[in-house]
Amino acid sequence: MVLSEEEARLRKEAVAWVIRLQNSGRSQEDHRAFKAWQAQSPRHALLYHKVSRLWESPELSAAAAVAAGVGASGFKAKPVFALRWPILAAACIVLAAILADHVDVTTGWQADYRTGSGERRTVELPDRSIVTLNTQSAIALLFDDGVRRVRLLKGEVLFNVQQNAARPFIVDSTATAVRAVGTTFVVRAQSSGEQITVLEGAVEVHSHGQTTSPVAVTAGSQIRTEHGHMGRPHSVNVPVASAWLQGRLIVNGVPFAQVLEELRRYHPGTIVLLNQRVGETNVTGTYNVDDPVAALELLVKTVPVSMVGLANRFVLLF
């Protein structure tokens, strides 16, 4: 099974809360915040219970003791939140355990081209069209004499299409089919739908969940689908929308939590935010996603939040 983004996020938050409540310096505010988090849904409470049981198991204690033996050279923490190494080691073990089914094994078999975390890759297709895959992306090719079809399996991909009126170029994803002839556009697959941004030319977007006519989207415009429903095309800042092609993330007045979610796509580790109030704070800036560790450090400086991490593999913001 492949976890949804929402389920993976909840599991990470459950681990983070177990860690936070282990800290001897926890306050009444911590407990109130935890109760508020736990009360959001029965799933929140259930996941916390499962993680707590795993945390208290003797097998975890033994594994954490071994893992902690790697030393503290990769550990950076602010004094206000002095977690011990065995706790951080245990956190990584627990996180790995509860996210074990988050790995999409089938994507690897289906994909003709794919990228890992923080990787960006440009390839030339058999028809001489050029595609650039952003971080954690994958595509499969289904070309024949009559049509050039690309299946977006996950992630975000730029398509620079070689014109050929006799062989339409179609990008299929879970919710949409995008048809283009001699144009440049980006398709991004998200848990709730897709986002299509046209940089040059025009495309026709058809929603798999609707019987209406395809929607024309022209250069400088973007369209989104949410849970099978297609929105309307709207203007977009093309340099900002395509900044990832130069390894940049540009934000202007965007909530910290939303920027953090974007940065998670590039970061090699797991990032968990416990301070929801800080998550609502708007931030502005340009971040180098080719160096996501440095980008996170720069982002954290823009808000009143503390950070603790284990060799950049598990980062806790509170």
N, C-alpha and C positions, 0 to 999 in steps of 0.2 A: 504494500500500500504506500502511496505517496501522500504525505501530509499536505493539507492546504496551508497557505501562508498564515491564516488565522490560527489554526491549530498549532503550528510550529511556534508562533509568537506566544500563545498561551502557555505552552510547555516551558519555553525559555523563561517567561515571567515567573512561573511556579518555582523553578530552580532558583531564580534570583531572590525570591521572597524567602525561601528556606535559608539561603546564605545570609541574607540581611538579618533575619531573626536569630541567627547563631551569634551575632556580634554582641559582645557584652555591653557595648555602648548604645544599644538600641533604646529609643525613647518612647514615651506615650504616643507621640505623633507617628512614630513608625507603626505602632500597633493599630492606631486608628486608620492609617493609610492601608495597612494590610487588610483590616476588616472590610474596608470599602472595596478593595480589589476583590476579595473573596466573595463578597455579596453580589457581584455583578451578574453571576449566573451559576447554576449548579455545576457546570463544567469547570469553572474556576476552582471551586471547593474540592471537587473530585481530583483534579490534577495536583493540587497542593497536597492532598492526602497521599496520593501515590508517590509523589516525590519525597515526602517526609518518610514514608516507609522504606524507600530505597536508601535514603540518606542515613537512616539508623541501622541499616543492615551491617552485620559484622564483616561480610564480604567486602563492602565498600570501605570500611575502616582499614582493612588490610591492604586493599589496592591503593588507597590514598597515601598510606605510609610509604609504599614503594614509589609511587609517582612523585611524592614530595622530595624524594632523595635526589632529584635532578638538580637541586640547588636553587637559589633565589636570584640568579643573575638576570633572569628575564622578567623579574617582577618589579613593577613600579606602582607605588600606592601613595596616596596622600595620607599624612599622619592621622587625619580626622577619622579614617576608616581603616585601621590597622588589622587586616585579616591575616591569619596565620597561613603559612604555606600548605599544610595538610588540608585546610578548608578549601583553598583554591584548587588544589589537586582533586579533591573529592568533587568539587563543583564541575570540573571538566569531565570527570568520569560519569557523573549523573547525567549531565547534559548529553554526552555521547550515547548513553543508554536510552534516554527517552526520545532522542531524535534519530534512533537507528533506522527507523522506517521512513526517514525523510529523503533518503537517497533514491533518485529515480533511475533504477537500473535499466528500464526499457528504453529510455531516451538514448543511452549509449549505443544500443543495438540498432535503433531506427535511424540515427543521425548520419548524414553524409559529412557534415561539418559541424563542429561544436567548439565552445570555448569554456574555460574554467573561470573561477573567481578572479577578477581583476585583469582578465585577458581580453584583448581586442584583436580580431583577425580579419584580414581582407583576402578574398579568393575570387578567381575568375571562373565563371560557370561555363559549361560546354558551349553555350550560345554566345559567349563573350560578354555577357552581362557581368557586372561587378557587384559583389555583396560584401558588406562589412558587418561582422557579428560583434555585438557588444558583450560585456561580461555575462557569464552563465547563460549562453544562448546556444540553440541547436536548430538545424534545418535538415530536411530530407528532400531530395530531388525526385520528381516524377516527370521526366521529360519524354515526349514522344514526337512523332512527325507533325501532329496537329496542334499540340499545346505544350507550353512550358509551365509546369506546375511545381511550386515550391511549398512544402509543408513547414510552417513555423511550429516547431515542437515546444520551444520555450524561449524566453528572453526577448531581445530587441535586435532588429537587423535592418540595416540600410540596404536598399535595392536600387542600383543604378542600371536601368534596363536597356539592353540593346534593342533598338527598334526592329520589329519584324511583324508586319500586319497579318501575315499568313499564319503566324504561330503566336497566339495571345500569351501573355505572361500573367499568371495568376498566383497570388500568395494565399494559401489556405491556412486558417488557424481555427481554434475551437469555435469562435463565434462569428467569424467573418470570412469572406472571400474578396480579395482586392485585385482588380484587373487593371493593368497598365500597359501602355504602348509608348516606349521611348520617354521614360520619365524617371525621376528620382524621388523616392519616398521611404519612410521608416514605418515599420510595423512593430509594435511592442505588445507582447502577451502579458496580461496580468491576471490575478486570480479571479477578478470579477468581470473580465472582458478584454477588449483590445483597444489600442490607441493607434491611429494611423495619422501620420504627419507627412504632408506633401511638400517637398523642397523645390522641385521643378516639375513643370508639366501638369498633368491631371490624372486622377484615377477614378474608377467606379468601385464603390464599396457596397457589397451585398451582405446582409445579415442572415445567417443560417436560421435564426429563430423567427424571421418575419417573411411575409409573402409580398411585401411592397417592392417597388422598383428600386434598382440600385441608386445610391446617392453619389452624385458627382462631387469630388473634392479637388480643388485647384491649388496651385502653388501658394505657399504662405498660409495654408489652412490646415486644420486638424479636426478629426472626428473621433468620438469615443463610443464604445458599446459598454453597457453596464447590465450584467445579468440578462443578456439576450436582447436588450432594448437599445436601439441606435439613437444617438443624439443628433444634433445638427452641426454642420461644419462651422467652425469659428476661426477667426484670425489668430495666428500664433507668431511669437517672436522666433523666427527661424534660427538666427545665430545662437540663441539660448537653447532651443529645442535640440539643436544638432551639436551642441558643445562637446558632447561625449566623444565625438569623432576626433577631437583634439585632446582628449583626456581631461576634460574639465566638467565640473558641475557648477552651474551658475544659478543662484537663487536670489530672489528679491522679495523680502517680506513674507517668507514661507515659514510655517510653524516648524520649530526645532525637531519635533517627532517625525514630521514628514521628510525633512532633509536627512535625518538619521536613517530612516527607512530606505531612502535612495542610496545612501552611502553603504548600507549593509550589502548591497549587491556586489560591491567591489572588495569589501574587507575580507581578509582571510579567516577571520574568526567569527565568534558569535558576540553580538552586542545587545545588551539588555538595558532598557531604560526603566527605572523604578519611579522617578520623580515625574509624575504626569503633569504637574503644574508647569514645570520647566518645558515639557513637551509642547505646551501651547504657546510658548514664547516665539515671536517671529524673528527670523534671522535673515541677514543679507550678506552675500559674499560669493567668492569664486574659489572652488576647491579642486585640487589636483587629484583626480581619482586614479591616476597612474601610480600614485603613492598614497593609498587609502589609509595607511596607519598615520602618516603625517596629516592627512586631511581630517581625520577624526580628532587628532590632538588640536588642530586649529579650530575646528567647529566647536569643540567643548569649551574653548576659551571665550566664546561669545555669550555664554549663559552661565548662571550661578549653579553649577553642577560639579560634583566630585567624581573622579574616575579611578577605578582600580582594575588591573588586568593581569593576566597570566600569560606572558610571552606572546601577547597579541592574539591568543587563541580564544580567550574568554574575557570580555570587557564588561564591567558593571558600572553603570552611571546612576547616581543617586543624589 
